[in-house]
Amino acid sequence: MANVVELKVGLHCDECIKKILKAIKKIQDIETYDIDTQLNKVTVTGNVSSEEVIRVIHKIGKTATTWEPEGDGVTC
C-alpha cells in the first residue's frame, strides 16, 4: 500500500533541488515524487516512511521535517 510522505525541506537553489531529486530517486519502492519550490515542500508516494525519506535527505546535508499545514487546525 502506498504512503504519502510530505516534508518541509530547504530548497534554496537549483543545486539543492538537484541533490534532493537525485537522493529521492535512489529510494526503493517510490511511485511518484513532487517538489514545490514555493512552499519548500517535497511529496513522495510509495512504500516508504517519512523517517526513511528524512534520513536520505539528511544524508546529503539538507534539513527535512514532517510537513505541518499552516495554522493550528482550530476553526471558529
CNS distance restraints for C-alpha pairs under 8 A (distance, minus, plus):
assign (resid   1 and name CA) (resid  46 and name CA) 7.50 0.50 0.50
assign (resid   1 and name CA) (resid  47 and name CA) 6.45 0.50 0.50
assign (resid   2 and name CA) (resid  45 and name CA) 6.19 0.50 0.50
assign (resid   2 and name CA) (resid  46 and name CA) 4.40 0.50 0.50
assign (resid   2 and name CA) (resid  47 and name CA) 5.08 0.50 0.50
assign (resid   2 and name CA) (resid  48 and name CA) 7.66 0.50 0.50
assign (resid   3 and name CA) (resid  45 and name CA) 5.55 0.50 0.50
assign (resid   3 and name CA) (resid  46 and name CA) 5.29 0.50 0.50
assign (resid   3 and name CA) (resid  47 and name CA) 5.87 0.50 0.50
assign (resid   3 and name CA) (resid  48 and name CA) 6.38 0.50 0.50
assign (resid   3 and name CA) (resid  49 and name CA) 7.13 0.50 0.50
assign (resid   4 and name CA) (resid  43 and name CA) 6.92 0.50 0.50
assign (resid   4 and name CA) (resid  44 and name CA) 5.86 0.50 0.50
assign (resid   4 and name CA) (resid  45 and name CA) 4.53 0.50 0.50
assign (resid   4 and name CA) (resid  46 and name CA) 6.74 0.50 0.50
assign (resid   5 and name CA) (resid  42 and name CA) 8.00 0.50 0.50
assign (resid   5 and name CA) (resid  43 and name CA) 5.57 0.50 0.50
assign (resid   5 and name CA) (resid  44 and name CA) 5.11 0.50 0.50
assign (resid   5 and name CA) (resid  45 and name CA) 6.22 0.50 0.50
assign (resid   5 and name CA) (resid  48 and name CA) 7.72 0.50 0.50
assign (resid   5 and name CA) (resid  49 and name CA) 6.78 0.50 0.50
assign (resid   5 and name CA) (resid  50 and name CA) 5.41 0.50 0.50
assign (resid   5 and name CA) (resid  53 and name CA) 7.93 0.50 0.50
assign (resid   6 and name CA) (resid  41 and name CA) 6.87 0.50 0.50
assign (resid   6 and name CA) (resid  42 and name CA) 5.76 0.50 0.50
assign (resid   6 and name CA) (resid  43 and name CA) 4.50 0.50 0.50
assign (resid   6 and name CA) (resid  44 and name CA) 6.59 0.50 0.50
assign (resid   6 and name CA) (resid  50 and name CA) 7.52 0.50 0.50
assign (resid   6 and name CA) (resid  66 and name CA) 6.36 0.50 0.50
assign (resid   6 and name CA) (resid  67 and name CA) 5.31 0.50 0.50
assign (resid   7 and name CA) (resid  41 and name CA) 5.64 0.50 0.50
assign (resid   7 and name CA) (resid  42 and name CA) 5.20 0.50 0.50
assign (resid   7 and name CA) (resid  43 and name CA) 6.44 0.50 0.50
assign (resid   7 and name CA) (resid  50 and name CA) 7.73 0.50 0.50
assign (resid   7 and name CA) (resid  54 and name CA) 7.85 0.50 0.50
assign (resid   7 and name CA) (resid  64 and name CA) 6.18 0.50 0.50
assign (resid   7 and name CA) (resid  65 and name CA) 5.48 0.50 0.50
assign (resid   7 and name CA) (resid  66 and name CA) 4.60 0.50 0.50
assign (resid   7 and name CA) (resid  67 and name CA) 4.42 0.50 0.50
assign (resid   8 and name CA) (resid  39 and name CA) 7.94 0.50 0.50
assign (resid   8 and name CA) (resid  40 and name CA) 5.70 0.50 0.50
assign (resid   8 and name CA) (resid  41 and name CA) 4.76 0.50 0.50
assign (resid   8 and name CA) (resid  42 and name CA) 6.44 0.50 0.50
assign (resid   8 and name CA) (resid  64 and name CA) 5.54 0.50 0.50
assign (resid   8 and name CA) (resid  65 and name CA) 5.28 0.50 0.50
assign (resid   8 and name CA) (resid  66 and name CA) 6.10 0.50 0.50
assign (resid   8 and name CA) (resid  67 and name CA) 5.08 0.50 0.50
assign (resid   8 and name CA) (resid  68 and name CA) 7.93 0.50 0.50
assign (resid   9 and name CA) (resid  40 and name CA) 5.43 0.50 0.50
assign (resid   9 and name CA) (resid  41 and name CA) 5.88 0.50 0.50
assign (resid   9 and name CA) (resid  42 and name CA) 6.67 0.50 0.50
assign (resid   9 and name CA) (resid  62 and name CA) 7.42 0.50 0.50
assign (resid   9 and name CA) (resid  63 and name CA) 5.88 0.50 0.50
assign (resid   9 and name CA) (resid  64 and name CA) 4.56 0.50 0.50
assign (resid   9 and name CA) (resid  65 and name CA) 6.76 0.50 0.50
assign (resid  10 and name CA) (resid  16 and name CA) 7.99 0.50 0.50
assign (resid  10 and name CA) (resid  40 and name CA) 5.98 0.50 0.50
assign (resid  10 and name CA) (resid  62 and name CA) 6.93 0.50 0.50
assign (resid  10 and name CA) (resid  63 and name CA) 6.28 0.50 0.50
assign (resid  10 and name CA) (resid  64 and name CA) 7.14 0.50 0.50
assign (resid  11 and name CA) (resid  16 and name CA) 5.90 0.50 0.50
assign (resid  11 and name CA) (resid  17 and name CA) 6.05 0.50 0.50
assign (resid  11 and name CA) (resid  37 and name CA) 6.26 0.50 0.50
assign (resid  11 and name CA) (resid  40 and name CA) 5.63 0.50 0.50
assign (resid  12 and name CA) (resid  16 and name CA) 6.30 0.50 0.50
assign (resid  12 and name CA) (resid  17 and name CA) 7.82 0.50 0.50
assign (resid  13 and name CA) (resid  17 and name CA) 6.52 0.50 0.50
assign (resid  14 and name CA) (resid  18 and name CA) 6.19 0.50 0.50
assign (resid  15 and name CA) (resid  19 and name CA) 6.27 0.50 0.50
assign (resid  16 and name CA) (resid  20 and name CA) 6.21 0.50 0.50
assign (resid  17 and name CA) (resid  21 and name CA) 6.07 0.50 0.50
assign (resid  18 and name CA) (resid  22 and name CA) 6.09 0.50 0.50
assign (resid  19 and name CA) (resid  23 and name CA) 6.21 0.50 0.50
assign (resid  19 and name CA) (resid  60 and name CA) 7.43 0.50 0.50
assign (resid  20 and name CA) (resid  24 and name CA) 6.09 0.50 0.50
assign (resid  20 and name CA) (resid  57 and name CA) 6.49 0.50 0.50
assign (resid  20 and name CA) (resid  60 and name CA) 7.77 0.50 0.50
assign (resid  21 and name CA) (resid  25 and name CA) 6.06 0.50 0.50
assign (resid  22 and name CA) (resid  26 and name CA) 6.72 0.50 0.50
assign (resid  23 and name CA) (resid  27 and name CA) 7.15 0.50 0.50
assign (resid  23 and name CA) (resid  56 and name CA) 6.49 0.50 0.50
assign (resid  23 and name CA) (resid  57 and name CA) 6.82 0.50 0.50
assign (resid  23 and name CA) (resid  60 and name CA) 7.60 0.50 0.50
assign (resid  24 and name CA) (resid  33 and name CA) 7.95 0.50 0.50
assign (resid  24 and name CA) (resid  53 and name CA) 7.26 0.50 0.50
assign (resid  24 and name CA) (resid  56 and name CA) 7.26 0.50 0.50
assign (resid  24 and name CA) (resid  57 and name CA) 7.69 0.50 0.50
assign (resid  25 and name CA) (resid  30 and name CA) 7.79 0.50 0.50
assign (resid  27 and name CA) (resid  53 and name CA) 7.83 0.50 0.50
assign (resid  29 and name CA) (resid  46 and name CA) 5.75 0.50 0.50
assign (resid  29 and name CA) (resid  47 and name CA) 5.28 0.50 0.50
assign (resid  29 and name CA) (resid  48 and name CA) 6.83 0.50 0.50
assign (resid  30 and name CA) (resid  44 and name CA) 6.97 0.50 0.50
assign (resid  30 and name CA) (resid  45 and name CA) 5.86 0.50 0.50
assign (resid  30 and name CA) (resid  46 and name CA) 4.18 0.50 0.50
assign (resid  30 and name CA) (resid  47 and name CA) 6.12 0.50 0.50
assign (resid  30 and name CA) (resid  48 and name CA) 6.79 0.50 0.50
assign (resid  31 and name CA) (resid  44 and name CA) 7.66 0.50 0.50
assign (resid  31 and name CA) (resid  45 and name CA) 5.50 0.50 0.50
assign (resid  31 and name CA) (resid  46 and name CA) 4.82 0.50 0.50
assign (resid  31 and name CA) (resid  47 and name CA) 7.96 0.50 0.50
assign (resid  32 and name CA) (resid  44 and name CA) 5.87 0.50 0.50
assign (resid  32 and name CA) (resid  45 and name CA) 5.12 0.50 0.50
assign (resid  32 and name CA) (resid  46 and name CA) 6.88 0.50 0.50
assign (resid  33 and name CA) (resid  42 and name CA) 7.34 0.50 0.50
assign (resid  33 and name CA) (resid  43 and name CA) 5.50 0.50 0.50
assign (resid  33 and name CA) (resid  44 and name CA) 4.32 0.50 0.50
assign (resid  33 and name CA) (resid  45 and name CA) 6.16 0.50 0.50
assign (resid  34 and name CA) (resid  42 and name CA) 5.80 0.50 0.50
assign (resid  34 and name CA) (resid  43 and name CA) 5.12 0.50 0.50
assign (resid  34 and name CA) (resid  44 and name CA) 6.54 0.50 0.50
assign (resid  35 and name CA) (resid  40 and name CA) 7.53 0.50 0.50
assign (resid  35 and name CA) (resid  41 and name CA) 5.91 0.50 0.50
assign (resid  35 and name CA) (resid  42 and name CA) 4.62 0.50 0.50
assign (resid  35 and name CA) (resid  43 and name CA) 6.44 0.50 0.50
assign (resid  36 and name CA) (resid  40 and name CA) 5.78 0.50 0.50
assign (resid  36 and name CA) (resid  41 and name CA) 5.08 0.50 0.50
assign (resid  36 and name CA) (resid  42 and name CA) 6.34 0.50 0.50
assign (resid  37 and name CA) (resid  41 and name CA) 6.64 0.50 0.50
assign (resid  41 and name CA) (resid  67 and name CA) 7.42 0.50 0.50
assign (resid  48 and name CA) (resid  52 and name CA) 6.53 0.50 0.50
assign (resid  48 and name CA) (resid  53 and name CA) 7.27 0.50 0.50
assign (resid  49 and name CA) (resid  53 and name CA) 6.57 0.50 0.50
assign (resid  50 and name CA) (resid  54 and name CA) 6.04 0.50 0.50
assign (resid  50 and name CA) (resid  66 and name CA) 7.25 0.50 0.50
assign (resid  51 and name CA) (resid  55 and name CA) 6.00 0.50 0.50
assign (resid  52 and name CA) (resid  56 and name CA) 6.38 0.50 0.50
assign (resid  53 and name CA) (resid  57 and name CA) 6.30 0.50 0.50
assign (resid  54 and name CA) (resid  58 and name CA) 6.03 0.50 0.50
assign (resid  54 and name CA) (resid  63 and name CA) 7.95 0.50 0.50
assign (resid  54 and name CA) (resid  64 and name CA) 5.69 0.50 0.50
assign (resid  54 and name CA) (resid  65 and name CA) 6.96 0.50 0.50
assign (resid  55 and name CA) (resid  59 and name CA) 6.09 0.50 0.50
assign (resid  56 and name CA) (resid  60 and name CA) 6.91 0.50 0.50
assign (resid  57 and name CA) (resid  61 and name CA) 6.85 0.50 0.50
assign (resid  57 and name CA) (resid  62 and name CA) 5.64 0.50 0.50
assign (resid  57 and name CA) (resid  63 and name CA) 6.83 0.50 0.50
assign (resid  57 and name CA) (resid  64 and name CA) 6.67 0.50 0.50
assign (resid  58 and name CA) (resid  62 and name CA) 5.06 0.50 0.50
assign (resid  58 and name CA) (resid  63 and name CA) 5.78 0.50 0.50
assign (resid  58 and name CA) (resid  64 and name CA) 6.93 0.50 0.50
